[in-house]
Amino acid sequence: MGKPLTVTIPHSLGAAQAKQRISEGVETLRKQYASQLTRADIAWRGDSAELQVGALGQVINARIDVGEDQLRIEVDLPWLLQKLTRPLEAFLTRTGAETLRIGKN
């Protein structure tokens, strides 16, 4: 396995509100892509989550850390999926930012 893919997204929501939005966003994505995933597990411990996603015959491990002013996502891609690093980075950045903006006044 290579270096983890890390995405940091700034926000001004505070940790509790950001965690709520990210939690809802993860559930929405899990339902949206359910037919393409063999596994989609998430376990929250405080403001951090551990994820395991099964896709394309591979298991992808990820961590989400929700801070007061930023969201940090770290993804360990199996070597077979390393070529998806840039598209995945763009997807996580866009989707994370959109999720944090949902319902923002």
Secondary structure, 3 states (H helix, E strand, C coil): CCCCEEEEEECCCCHHHHHHHHHHHHHHHHHHCHHHCCEEEEEEECCEEEEEEEECCEEEEEEEEECCCEEEEEEECCHHHHHHHHHHHHHHHHHHHHHHHCCCC
